[in-house]
């Protein structure tokens, strides 16, 4: 009953269409769900974070999910827009809703239940409920294996997720963040405490946390955090993680997207945290 109420609430943003033919997906996890439900052929565009599967990048790119241009999206004449909860800016989202296009915002909770709800909402919006049920069943089975691996950990590793490192300031994932959620699914514990979301942390806080492992996204460009950056940092470089070479880099969308590949992300992170562990 709760799931049905959630789906009904999220589908009232616009006039419902039984089988939308021109869909724009805003958010990597959203796009992955659309593809997994067998509705890839309905996609006419995607946002910049939608890069998996790789062939999806051949679609027109309407921009970063949090910095959308409503005009650019509407120019592609969609009859359905599926969007992550973080889609923005707010004025662009309001313009899209006011345009009369069916706009469906997905749940934003970075959790196993949150992924299940995303799948259900996208399945309902695309009239692919049976496919959504099959995808959820497969997801649940994979998550059972994840829980088994995490449950076998005797001494959890303390993990610090570093989102960015600019001008010497470390931006880390705190309580309630998607980083903390995936760390816990993998059988670790978040070394960053005392704040919520993603925030700058002081050198003193990093030294006090002294993580066993430093986790970061594997990316390029000005936002990239390299091994050299970490070792040269006055606080990160002194942690047991840096001194022991326990630095883990993973694809950002896989790691933090909380979509159908979340079980794979958790298992990959578990294997990196506990090399040689069974399961």
HELIX and SHEET records of a PDB file:
HELIX    1   1 UNK A    2  UNK A   10  1                                   9    
HELIX    2   2 UNK A   28  UNK A   36  1                                   9    
HELIX    3   3 UNK A   40  UNK A   42  5                                   3    
HELIX    4   4 UNK A   54  UNK A   58  5                                   5    
HELIX    5   5 UNK A   70  UNK A   74  1                                   5    
HELIX    6   6 UNK A   90  UNK A   98  1                                   9    
HELIX    7   7 UNK A  112  UNK A  125  1                                  14    
HELIX    8   8 UNK A  129  UNK A  151  1                                  23    
HELIX    9   9 UNK A  178  UNK A  185  1                                   8    
HELIX   10  10 UNK A  203  UNK A  209  1                                   7    
HELIX   11  11 UNK A  227  UNK A  232  1                                   6    
HELIX   12  12 UNK A  236  UNK A  238  5                                   3    
HELIX   13  13 UNK A  240  UNK A  243  1                                   4    
HELIX   14  14 UNK A  252  UNK A  256  1                                   5    
HELIX   15  15 UNK A  262  UNK A  273  1                                  12    
SHEET    1   A 5 UNK A  60  UNK A  61  0                                        
SHEET    2   A 5 UNK A  43  UNK A  46  1                                        
SHEET    3   A 5 UNK A  23  UNK A  26  1                                        
SHEET    4   A 5 UNK A  80  UNK A  83  1                                        
SHEET    5   A 5 UNK A 102  UNK A 105  1                                        
SHEET    1   B 4 UNK A 189  UNK A 190  0                                        
SHEET    2   B 4 UNK A 158  UNK A 166  1                                        
SHEET    3   B 4 UNK A 169  UNK A 173 -1                                        
SHEET    4   B 4 UNK A 198  UNK A 201 -1                                        
SHEET    1   C 4 UNK A 189  UNK A 190  0                                        
SHEET    2   C 4 UNK A 158  UNK A 166  1                                        
SHEET    3   C 4 UNK A 213  UNK A 217  1                                        
SHEET    4   C 4 UNK A 247  UNK A 250  1                                        
END                                                                             
